């Protein structure tokens, strides 16, 4: 069964086309006007072993907010659609990733109950031209649209780029685990009988 999905979103602020393959090999083709976000999504795809295709345009002459937010929306919708009935998935995922001085942990539950908890301090307000507050915006919209419970814990770190990179790598790895098929699981992994 193919676990793939494609999403298009066109507004007065952004124009986004995104496709994901949950059973990919970590290859990606990413084009956005937000270079730091492109880099983070490439890492997410590589470490999650997802196939990710993304073309995004946005009103970055204002700032990166709308484009980053809408990419999160599209990625969440694509993940939710690609998961289908969720039969056989592991559901939970947990990953620790070190990046030099930084250590990040991401824990996910593909529960159909969207929630974000983030415990992270970014020493700098910007990485290049990217506003670090947009990390929260992206993660919240991603969790909301994917209907997942997402917990992000940065245990420590002094370099903001390293901290965010560790988060995105851990996010990919945690979701790789959660979306993986476990042959022992019959139906969905919930006593409710549905997710």
N, C-alpha and C positions, 0 to 999 in steps of 0.2 A: 504494500500500500504506500503510495506516495504521500509524504508529509511535507508538502510545499504549499506556499500561498503567495499571492501577489496583491498588492494594495496600491491604489492611486489616490492621491489627495491633491486637489487644486482649489486654492482660495485666492483672495486678493493679495495675500501675503506670501504664499508659497506654492510651489508646484513640485510634487514628490511622486516618484515611482519606485516601489520597493518590492523585492522578491526575496523569500527565504526558503532554504531547503534544510530541514532539521537533520537530515541524514547526509549532509554534504561532507566535504573533506577540508573545510577551513579556508576555501578559496573565496575571494571577494573582488568585486568591482565597484568601487565607491567614488562618486563624484558629488561633492557638495561645496558650497561657498564658505564653509566653516572648516578650515584645514585641521584644527585640533580635533574637532568632532569626527572628521573623516579618519584620522589616525586612530582614535579610540575605537571606532566601529570596526576598523580593520583588525585591531587586536581582539576585540570581542568575537569576531567571526573566526579568527584563527584559533583561539584558545577554546572556543565552543564547538569547533569542528562543524560550523554551519556554513552553508553556501549562502552568500549575501550579495545581492545586486541592488545598488541604490544610486539613483540620480535625483538630485534635489537642487532646486533654485529657490531663492528667497530674498526678502528685502533686507539684506545685510547692510545696506547703506544706512539703515536705521540702527540696527544692532543684530546680534546673532540669536536673539530670543525666539522669534517666531519659527525660524528654520529648525533650531534645536528641538523646540517643543513639538513641532509637527513630525519630525523624524521619530521622536519617541512615540507619538501616537500611532504612526504607521507601522513601526516595528512591533509594537504591542498588538495591534490588530492582526498583523501577519502571523505572529507567534500563536495567538489564540486560534486563528483559522487553521494553521498548519497542524496543530495538535488534534484537531478533529474531535472524536469522541473520547480521547485520552485513554482508550483501552490499553492496558499493559504497561503504561508508563510508570517510572519509579516515583514520580510526583515531587519528591523532596530532593534538594541538592544543596551541598555545602562545599565551599572552597576557600582555602587560605592561599593568598599569593603574596610573596615578598617581592619588593622592587627596591633594591638597594636599601635605603634608610626606612622605607615604608612597608607596613604589613597591613593588608586589607583582607577582610573576610566578608563573603556574601553567602547568605542563606535564603533559599527560595522554597516556596510551597505553591504548586500549581493548583490552587484550591478553588478557584472561581470566586474567591473573596479578596478583592484588591485592597492592598494596604502597603504602605511604605514606612519603614523606620530606618533612619540614617543617623549614625553617630560618627561624624567626621568633622575635623577642623582643617580648613585649607589655609595655610600660612599666608598665601598671596591671594589677592582678589582677582588677579588675571594670570593666565598662562599665555604669553604672547598677547594676542588681541582678544582671547576668549575669556569671558566672565565666568569665574569658577562657580558662582551661584547657579549657573545653568546646569551644572551636574545634577543638582536636586530636581530642577524642573524636568530634565530629561528622564531621570529615574522614576519620578512620580507619574508622569504621563505614560511611560512604558509599563509600569506596574498596573496602572489603572486600566489601560486598554488590553493588556494581556490577562487581566483578572487574576493576578498572582499576588501572593504575600511575599514581599521583598524586604529583607533586612540587610543593611550595609553597615559594617563596623570597621572603622579604621583604627587599628590598635595603637599605631604610632607612625610618625613620619615627619620629616622636616622640609622635604622638597615637594612642592604642590604638584608638579608634573608627575613625579613618581607616585604620589598618593593616588591621583586620579587614574593613572595607568594601571596600578595594582587593582583598583576597584573594577575597571572594565575587564581586565583579564579574569578576575575572580568571578565576575558576573557571567562571562562566557562559560567558564568551567562549571559553575554551579548549575547553570541551565542545561549544559550538556548532560550532566548527571540526572537532573530532574526529568528531562524529556526522553531519556534513554528507555528503551523497551526492556522490561524484565520478563523473561519467559515464564517465571513462576507466578506472575500476577495474572489472575483470571478476572476479566472485566476491568473495573477501575479500582485503584487502591483507596477505597473509602467504605466505611461501614454503612454510609448513607446509600450506597449503590449508584452514586452519581457525583460528578465533579462539575 
